[in-house]
Amino acid sequence: MTSKIRLIGISAIIIAVLFWLAEKVFYGGIDADGVLQESFFLPLSFLVGAIGILLLVVSLFTSAKKHS
């Protein structure tokens, strides 16, 4: 079970990086009218990244508890 949690956590972090890259490539910056152009990818990348990190920490604690 720990390896599944770890795999999901790593996948979530990779997806978060992809969301961040999509934000940087397609959005971000100020247009000609002076309006900041942002999408939902940036907050989504932080949310998915935080979930991924949380899952990795949980998997580390469960594997440490399992070896004790």
HUPE-V981049 format. One record per pair of residues at least 12 apart in sequence whose C-alpha atoms are under 7 Angstrom apart, sorted by the first residue. I is the first residue (numbers start at 1). GAP is how many residues later the second one is. D is the distance in whole Angstrom. If there is no record, write none. Layout:
i=I gap=GAP d=D
i=I gap=GAP d=D
This chain:
i=2 gap=57 d=5
i=2 gap=60 d=7
i=2 gap=61 d=6
i=5 gap=50 d=6
i=5 gap=54 d=6
i=6 gap=49 d=7
i=6 gap=50 d=5
i=6 gap=53 d=6
i=9 gap=43 d=4
i=9 gap=44 d=6
i=9 gap=46 d=5
i=9 gap=47 d=5
i=10 gap=42 d=6
i=12 gap=36 d=6
i=12 gap=37 d=6
i=12 gap=40 d=5
i=13 gap=35 d=7
i=13 gap=36 d=5
i=13 gap=39 d=5
i=16 gap=29 d=4
i=16 gap=30 d=7
i=16 gap=32 d=5
i=16 gap=33 d=5
i=17 gap=28 d=7
i=19 gap=22 d=5
i=19 gap=23 d=7
i=19 gap=26 d=5
i=20 gap=21 d=6
i=20 gap=22 d=6
i=20 gap=25 d=6
i=23 gap=16 d=7
i=23 gap=18 d=6
i=23 gap=19 d=6
i=27 gap=12 d=7
